[in-house]
Amino acid sequence: MAERRVRPPGGVRYIGGALLFVVSLTQVKSNSLLKYCAVFTALATFVLVWMGGLVTSHGAGLAVPDWPNTYGYNLFFFPVSKWIGGIFYEHTHRLVASVVGFLTSILALWLFGRPARPVLRWAGAVFVAAGIGLCAKFPAHTAENLLLTGIGLAALVAGFFWPNCEPSAKWLRVLGAVAFFTVVAQGVLGGLRVTRVNDQLGIFHATLAQLFFLLLCSIALFQTNFWRRLPVEAETDFRHFRPFFVLTTALILGQLALGATMRHQHAGLSIPDFPTAYGKIWPDTDAAAIARYNQNRLEVMGYNPITAFQVELQMVHRLMALLILMAVGACAWRAWRYLGRGHWLTRFSLAWLGLVLAQVFLGAATIWTGKSADVATAHVACGALCLATGGLASILSCRLLTAPAARVRLAANDEITTLPPSSAMPAK
C-alpha cells in the first residue's frame, strides 16, 4: 500500500510559508521585485488622491478637528462605530495616507538596497527605546507608546531580513529620498491645514499631492524592463518635442493648482452654467451683476456668496482647459505625423489626449450636476492621471530624443576621435 502523507495543520503551513518568504528575501540579489513595490505605491497614491478629492467634495476637511489624533483617539484606534458622515471621509483619508507613507518608506529604503539594513536597525532601536521610555513617563498614553515600540521592533527585525540586493543608481536613490521627505511634508501640510484652519495650506497640500503622484509614477517607470529596453537618444529632436511636452505638462500643473484654489474657496460653483457663463461668452463682473448672481444663488441654489474675483478665476480655468486641450492635441498630431503611429511617444500622446478629453467632459459634468461630489472627485482624479501621463511622456521624450545642438556636438566629437593621428597634428 502507498504510504499516506500527513499534511501539517493549516496554521503551521501558513507560518512556514511566511518564514520561507522572509528567508527568501534575504537571498534576493537584485531589485527584480522592486518594480512591483514601486507600482503598488503609485497605485496607492492614486487612491489617496481620489480620497482627498472626496474629502474636499463632501466638505469634510474639518470633520475631524484635531491632528494627529482623531477626536482624542490614536489614529489607528479610532472606533469604527464612529466613522459616520464627514468623519468617514476624513478619517479614511488619513488611514490611506498612513499606508502611502509606510509604502513610500519601504520603497525609499529598498532603493538603497543592502546598506539600508543598519539604518533600519538603528532606527528600530531608537524607536523601541523611545516607546519604552514614553510608556514609563506617560502611562496615560500606553496604547500609543506601545504602538511606537511595535513599529521600532518591526524595523529592528526588518534590519536583519532586508533584501540583500545592491543599491540602485545614485539618481534613483535621490528620487527615493525626495519621495520620502515629500510624503512627510505632505502629511505635515495636511495636519496644519486642519489645526490652523487655513485654506491656503489646503491649496499647497492638493498641488503637492499631484506632484508626489507624478514622482512615484516616474520611479515606477524607471524600474520596468520597458524603460531599460528603450533606446537612449536614438533620434534627433528636430521638431522640438521635448520642450513642447514639458511646457504642456507645466500648463496642466498650473491648471490643477488653479482648480485646487477654486475648490478650497468653498463657494460652490462660481458659474452655474456651461458652455456659457451666466448666459454669455464672458460674464459681467461689475458690482450690480455680482449682487444679482448672489441673490439668485441664495434663493435658488443655497450657495455662499461669490466675488468678481471668483467668477474671473473660473473663466481663467475654462480658458486654461481649452489651451491645454489644444496643446495636447497638437502634441498627439505632431507625434503621429513626424514619428509615426507606432512610436512610443505617439502612443503616450494619444492616451494623453484621451485623458484630457475625459477631463474636459468631467469638468463640464461637474457644472451640469451642480458639483456632484462623485463627479467632482472623478474630475480631480482624472487631472492627476493627465499630469502623470504628461510627465511620463516628457521623460520618454528626453530618453528617446536628443536636442539638435547636442547631436551636432556628438557628431563633431565622433569625427575628431576617428581622425588618424597624422591628420590631428598641426601643419608645420
Order of alpha helices (4+ residues) and beta strands (2+ residues): alpha-alpha-alpha-alpha-alpha-alpha-alpha-alpha-beta-alpha-alpha-alpha-alpha-alpha-beta-alpha-alpha
